[in-house]
């Protein structure tokens, strides 16, 4: 009997809590708060994505610039080697 009374009071308390929760959700304040919170989170995510896209584009530009510099260096080295080879051939013709 004692357990039954505790169980009944626990169930009544749980019913009251759930009814209060339903009333809060039906009122709309909680839904408005959740929607606003979700909106702010999405905006923050979009800002982060834009920042990362900008960083990625900058990184790509930097990689292209460095690649072009290396290509120029390689061409310069090849020209120097060709000039040295031509100089050696002029001194010692084969």
PEJO-V727055 format. One record per residue. N is the residue number from 1. PSI is psi in whole degrees, 0 to 359 (NA if undefined). OMEGA is omega as a letter, one per 30 degrees, with the letter a starting at -180 (999 if undefined). D_CENTER is the distance of its C-alpha to the mean C-alpha in whole Angstrom. Layout:
[[N:PSI:OMEGA:D_CENTER] [N:PSI:OMEGA:D_CENTER]]
//
This chain:
[[1:317:l:59] [2:316:l:57] [3:324:l:54] [4:320:l:55] [5:318:l:55] [6:316:a:51] [7:318:a:50] [8:317:l:51] [9:323:l:50] [10:318:l:46] [11:319:l:46] [12:318:l:47] [13:317:l:45] [14:318:l:42] [15:317:l:43] [16:316:l:43] [17:315:a:40] [18:321:l:38] [19:318:l:40] [20:319:l:39] [21:317:l:35] [22:317:l:37] [23:320:l:38] [24:316:a:35] [25:322:l:33] [26:328:l:36] [27:323:l:36] [28:342:a:33] [29:317:a:32] [30:318:l:29] [31:317:l:28] [32:318:l:27] [33:316:l:26] [34:320:l:23] [35:318:l:23] [36:319:l:22] [37:317:l:20] [38:319:l:18] [39:315:l:18] [40:320:l:16] [41:318:l:14] [42:317:l:13] [43:319:l:13] [44:320:l:11] [45:318:l:8] [46:321:l:9] [47:317:l:10] [48:317:l:6] [49:318:l:5] [50:318:l:9] [51:316:a:8] [52:323:l:6] [53:320:l:8] [54:315:l:11] [55:320:a:11] [56:318:l:10] [57:318:l:14] [58:319:l:15] [59:319:l:15] [60:315:l:16] [61:318:l:19] [62:318:l:20] [63:320:l:20] [64:318:l:23] [65:316:a:24] [66:319:l:25] [67:316:l:26] [68:321:l:28] [69:316:l:30] [70:322:l:30] [71:317:l:32] [72:317:l:34] [73:317:l:35] [74:319:l:36] [75:319:l:38] [76:317:l:40] [77:319:l:41] [78:319:l:42] [79:317:l:44] [80:318:l:46] [81:318:l:46] [82:318:l:48] [83:318:l:50] [84:318:a:51] [85:318:l:52] [86:323:l:54] [87:318:l:56] [88:320:l:57] [89:327:l:58] [90:328:l:60] [91:315:l:62] [92:84:l:62] [93:143:a:63] [94:NA:999:62]]
//
